[in-house]
Amino acid sequence: MDTERAFYIGRFQPYHMGHHTVIGALSSEVDELIIGVGSAQRSHTVDDPFTAGERVMMISKALSEFSIPFYVIPIEDVEYNSLWTAHVRARVPTFSVVYSNNPLVGRLFEEAGIEVRALPMFRRDVYSGTEIRKRMLEGDSWEELVPACVAKLIHEIDGVGRIRRLAQTDTSMP
């Protein structure tokens, strides 16, 4: 029997329990999982505060609890949609299925002849990077929205301090 290897892409800014729950479900559907860390070139902004390397660490640490083999690979943006799937396929191991609810991602991979499956959504209103970054910025509780190892890493790199600093303007600096 052939190994079914799937591809799942996200920005993971940061990796959270929604991602974790989805990957847990995928781990029972496929044999191996490639996780693309999208917009890998972006970091140090309020919307994209973490580097690709930090996101790879978050995901790798969190996925150590699953028994599925996985690969975490940074993927830079290509501002030419018709070339994006070739860009992805040149950077990651071969795969037979893509998991995504993003209409553009789904369409591009379908046009490239790759099966696309929908992802289960898990409490999207709470488990979203936007919500978590907002809570960090406002000083609200956020740690329960990410795996404990991810919260620990964010504290180690002073991720909350980074987001708060990045949100300042030149007139709000001390």
C-alpha positions in Angstrom: 0.0 0.0 0.0 1.3 3.5 -0.9 1.9 6.0 1.9 -0.7 8.7 1.9 1.2 12.0 2.6 -0.8 15.1 3.0 0.0 18.8 2.9 -1.4 21.4 5.2 -0.4 25.1 5.1 -1.0 28.0 7.5 0.8 31.0 8.8 0.7 29.7 12.4 1.1 33.2 14.0 1.1 31.5 16.5 0.4 27.8 16.4 -2.8 27.3 18.5 -5.2 24.6 19.8 -7.3 24.9 16.7 -4.4 23.9 14.5 -3.5 21.2 17.1 -7.0 19.7 17.1 -7.1 19.7 13.3 -3.7 18.0 13.0 -4.8 15.5 15.6 -7.8 14.6 13.4 -5.6 14.4 10.3 -3.1 12.1 12.0 -5.8 9.4 11.9 -6.6 10.0 8.2 -3.2 10.0 6.6 0.2 8.3 7.0 2.4 11.3 7.0 1.9 15.1 7.2 3.8 18.0 5.6 3.1 21.2 7.4 3.9 24.3 5.3 4.7 27.4 7.3 3.3 30.0 5.0 4.5 33.6 4.5 7.8 32.4 5.9 9.5 35.6 4.9 7.2 37.7 7.2 8.0 38.4 10.8 8.3 41.3 13.3 4.9 42.8 12.5 1.7 42.9 14.6 0.0 40.5 12.2 3.1 38.3 11.6 5.2 38.7 14.8 7.0 35.3 14.8 9.9 34.2 12.5 9.6 31.1 10.3 12.2 29.4 12.6 10.1 30.3 15.7 7.0 28.9 14.1 8.8 25.7 13.0 9.9 25.3 16.7 6.3 25.8 18.0 4.9 23.3 15.6 7.6 20.7 16.0 7.4 20.8 19.8 3.6 20.6 19.8 3.5 17.7 17.3 5.9 15.5 19.3 2.8 14.1 21.1 1.4 12.6 17.9 2.7 9.4 16.4 2.4 10.5 12.8 5.6 11.3 10.9 5.6 15.0 10.0 7.8 17.5 8.2 7.6 21.2 9.0 8.8 23.3 6.1 8.8 27.1 5.7 7.2 28.3 2.4 7.8 31.9 1.2 5.0 33.8 -0.6 5.1 34.0 -4.3 3.1 36.9 -5.6 2.2 35.0 -8.8 -0.7 32.7 -8.0 -0.4 30.5 -11.1 3.2 29.6 -10.0 2.5 29.1 -6.3 1.7 25.3 -6.4 4.9 24.6 -8.4 6.8 26.7 -5.8 5.4 24.7 -3.0 5.9 21.3 -4.7 9.6 22.2 -5.3 10.2 22.8 -1.6 8.4 19.9 0.1 8.3 16.1 -0.2 5.7 14.7 -2.7 2.1 14.6 -1.4 -1.2 13.3 -2.8 -3.7 15.4 -0.9 -4.0 19.0 0.4 -6.1 19.9 3.4 -7.3 23.5 3.2 -10.5 25.6 3.6 -8.9 28.5 1.9 -10.7 29.0 -1.4 -7.6 30.2 -3.3 -5.3 27.5 -2.0 -8.0 24.9 -2.8 -8.5 26.2 -6.3 -4.8 26.4 -7.1 -4.1 22.8 -6.0 -7.2 21.5 -7.8 -6.0 23.2 -11.0 -2.7 21.5 -10.4 -4.5 18.1 -10.3 -4.1 17.5 -6.6 -7.0 16.3 -4.4 -8.2 19.0 -1.9 -10.1 18.0 1.3 -11.8 20.4 3.7 -10.5 20.7 7.2 -12.7 20.4 10.2 -13.0 23.7 12.0 -12.6 23.8 15.7 -13.9 26.8 17.7 -12.6 29.2 15.0 -14.1 32.2 16.9 -11.6 31.6 19.8 -8.8 29.6 18.2 -7.5 32.1 15.7 -4.1 33.8 15.5 -5.9 37.2 15.2 -7.7 36.6 18.5 -4.6 35.3 20.3 -2.4 38.3 19.1 -5.2 40.7 20.1 -5.2 39.2 23.6 -1.4 39.4 23.9 -1.5 43.0 22.8 -4.2 43.9 25.3 -2.8 42.0 28.2 -5.6 39.4 28.3 -5.3 35.7 29.0 -4.1 33.8 25.9 -2.0 30.9 27.1 -4.9 28.4 27.3 -5.4 28.9 23.5 -2.1 27.4 22.6 -0.4 24.1 23.6 1.7 24.6 26.8 5.0 24.1 24.9 4.0 26.9 22.5 3.2 29.3 25.4 6.5 28.4 27.0 8.4 29.2 23.8 6.5 32.5 23.3 7.5 33.5 26.8 11.1 32.5 26.2 11.4 34.7 23.1 9.4 37.5 24.8 6.8 37.2 22.0 4.2 39.3 23.9 6.8 42.0 24.4 7.6 41.9 20.7 4.0 42.3 19.7 3.4 45.2 22.1 6.6 46.9 20.9 5.7 46.5 17.3 2.2 48.0 17.9 3.8 51.2 19.2 4.2 54.2 16.9 7.1 56.7 17.0 4.9 59.0 19.0 4.1 56.4 21.6 7.7 55.4 22.3 9.0 56.3 25.8 
